[in-house]
């Protein structure tokens, strides 16, 4: 059974009125019917318009949902680990090698370096008794015997130094006086190397306080509570404050700096984060010094604290607007991030797909030339000349995308493409600084690699519970990344920092012995 709408009923009633009317009244009835029909059409047209708007809105929302579902490490800033379980995994751009795994024919190989004979605790000579061919007894000496060394860790027995503080009574007044600890003796009851190992386990090797306590007992036979572990970490953090601050100032004076940031969790155990704000872990990287910093903001203020208000160098970063206070002529956008933006555009429908594919093709040509420059098969002069055409092409494509008609409040994928193109055109200079300036990289891979251990630390520990905990993590990450880039021993540095802090003398420096490779800016 078909149900009729109120509009259908009105038309039916008008028709019945015409049938019942006398001949003289027909013209008036027809006119009345026409008015009703016109009113019906108008109302239907309004409903159709509303349905079309609703359908357009649903289609737009559907496109956005599909784009979110297709989001992966190839078209967004998501880490590759988030791609797990996706039905359509991003295809690798790397060409499959025709070589087999492992060492290749003619490869010299790498062997463990042998310890000098003088440093060996035991040397045992082995002589063959008889010839393996005829069985004749053998005699003599081999001036250059084959050396095989076995490395073993002896059982670790902690060295315990007991200080006995005697208390004596005065023969004159009877007052008792107890001797004090000599200068330089640790008040915590743990030596510099113990503190260094505890800090190293927690700050570099991502061990929790409970795992650190277990490791200290299993490896060294030293029992300590969780509170002691935290106390030793904080003491190491205080000892590292001065060297890390010196490294921070050094970073702010360099000609080229890579920067990046990632989300972090900081609790409110100390009352310094009552609002439960999301924390951010920032990193600034040069070739020999790396500095980490944790703040409760991702804004410009945090970026200024990291790089310094007077920063006059070149910044290599992504397009995050927290860095926009730095002039475009001193910025280089990361092309790895741009490639993901272009890939996102190419996965949309219509004109966006054509535009994105053309931008990806231009990016591939650009990096093909850049790899030749890096390998020495193309001079920088030739590189600059050939990049001019690529730059014109990219600028034309971005201009074409920016010309898409935009309505106020439009959230369609086509509108997103237009906005991205317009934002890139505003800061187009920052795409090409590496072409003109030697030493400037087209990607922010240095900062991405530096921040990866921090991301793993965050995943394992779920962040920190206080501001002092965040300081400990940032300082330990700074020390580890900087010393590794300089090929210096981390444990030795931590021991030295602890001893100097306890004695009140100058702390060891994280700065490189020679600063010539860094190229500090002239005042």
C-alpha angles and dihedrals in degrees: 000000000000116000117213124223122233088257092056089049092053092053091047091051091050091051091050089051091055092051091050095045125099118249092258091055096049097094091053091047092050090050089050090049091050091052090051092048091048090050090049092051092049092050091046091049090053091049091048090050091051091048091049091051090049092048090049091050092049091048090051092049090047091054091050092049091050090050090052091049091051092049113122141143090285097061104025143029092268115126119251089248088069090063091072112118097015115140092218109041117193112263115245114247091209115104115236112253120234092214123098122245121271131026116353126229110281093020110142093215130211126266134187112269112247121233114242112264091242090062096050114107091211133020119192121188120209122197128191111242100208143007112277090218107044103010095238115153114258129222138174139057133289109225091200109031122184109262123220119177129194115202117206134175111228119225106282115235114182116234108234117197113193121204112198112203109201122207117212132186121230113244090211104048104006094238113149119227125190122205117248129229115270118253112276097029112127113249091203092063094240127100129232096265092051090052091046093052092047091050092045093052093050103034102037109018093042097235117159121234091260092048090047091053090049092048092050090053096042097045103032106015091242115141118206137160126242089252090055091051091054091046092053091048091054092048089053090048090055091048090054097047096092098045091046092049089051090051090048092055090046091055091053091058099052127110097228125030131174116210136186140156138205136187119273137180123234120175130210101244090127096040094247095115105042092152093056092236120183111255126220129214111214127194132193117192136194127167095271107016130051126183129194126198133181122210137163092237139061094199134111092274091065092046090052091050090052098046100026130248091261096048107150102168134096117279123209111196146120122279096274108146092224086084095049092104086076113085116256092237088065097047134086118195117218109253091204088065091044090052090056089050091051090048090053090052091048091055091060124089132257123002092355091065093052091047094048094048091051091050091050090051091052090048091052092052091048095053092043087061093042092054089054090052090050091048092048096243093113126045119231090240091058090043092056091049094051094044091060092075092046090050092051090050094049091047091051092049093049090048090051091051092046090055092066108123110258127197121203109269093011108157099176121129090248088056090050089053091051093049093049091051092048092050091051092048091054090058099028092136090066090065095064109035092108090062093062103030119065114221093032114117122214092224136051093228093129092063092040091055092045094051095047095083088050091053090051090049089052093050093050099042101030089228130286136302100224145021091256089054090053090049090053092051094046093048095047092048089049093052094045097047094043097047093046091053088052093043092238126146112260098200093052091050093050091050091050092047091052094049095047092047091051092048093046095236132127114302122236114265129243091203118109117258089242121031096191095102091054095056103217115213117255115247 
